[in-house]
Amino acid sequence: MERVNMLTAMVALPFYCASLIETVQSEIVRDEASSGLLDCLREGVTRLFGVGAPHSLRLLPLRWLLLPAALHGVLRYVITSCVQRGVLCAAAGGEAAGGGAQRPPDLLDSYFPELLAGCAGALVADVLLFPLETALHRLSLQGTRTIIDSTDGSGGNGPLVLPVNTQYDGVSDCLLAVRRREGPAGFYRGVGALAAQYALQGALLGGARALLRVLLLEGGRGGA
């Protein structure tokens, strides 16, 4: 399974880079005629085969990003699997200690722990690998002439935009440069979006569990 995740990350890398550009590109400079998905596919193929005019001399060759992207995919799978197994084992141990085996498990008890374990595993993996993902994002955008919105909230009558002007030589150089210039907090810039994502997932998971619990109780009463 690790090999499958590694190959998937490597094959999807050029299209991931193209979609990342479309995601962070400022609306001010976005072309209204842009087709979104088709542009991502075209840019992905262009970067994969190295055809067309290069964006910039600072654009890193795709082969420099293959190994870090594959490493990220494998590590994310390993961490998610380990945490998921740990949560499931802890849940099973808690049920056994609390005498949960004395009553037959319902549908919710059978599937909800797996959903919770999967969400917890993905959360831990994304938090631990956020610095590596930050480096991959910066290297993917380098040399693409991408214009992003300024998030400093400083001055002006309209929203400010900034060009992506980085000159990293690789993943290690990027990680060292971020630590030297921005400190450890620089690796987790933008982590608020990740927190909001998992907060929403947790809220939806908790709401779905409560709703299913009510439906199961009502169904049990109706059957009785």
QUIZIMO-V275944 format. One record per pair of residues at least 12 apart in sequence whose C-alpha atoms are under 7 Angstrom apart, sorted by the first residue. I is the first residue (numbers start at 1). GAP is how many residues later the second one is. Records with the same first field share a line. If there is no record, write none. Layout:
BEGIN
I = GAP / GAP
END
This chain:
BEGIN
2 = 72
5 = 68 / 69
6 = 64 / 65 / 67 / 68
9 = 60 / 61 / 64
10 = 56 / 59 / 60
14 = 30 / 33 / 34
15 = 25 / 26 / 29
17 = 123
18 = 22 / 25 / 26
19 = 21
21 = 120 / 125
24 = 124
25 = 121 / 122 / 123
26 = 121 / 122 / 123
55 = 88 / 89 / 90
56 = 87 / 88
57 = 86
58 = 84 / 85 / 109
59 = 83 / 84 / 85
76 = 49
79 = 42 / 46
80 = 41 / 42 / 45
81 = 40
83 = 38
84 = 33 / 34 / 36 / 37
87 = 30
88 = 25 / 26 / 29
130 = 58
131 = 56 / 57
134 = 53
135 = 36 / 39 / 40
142 = 22 / 23 / 24
145 = 18 / 19
146 = 17 / 18
147 = 14 / 15 / 16 / 17
148 = 13 / 14 / 15
149 = 12 / 13
150 = 12
END
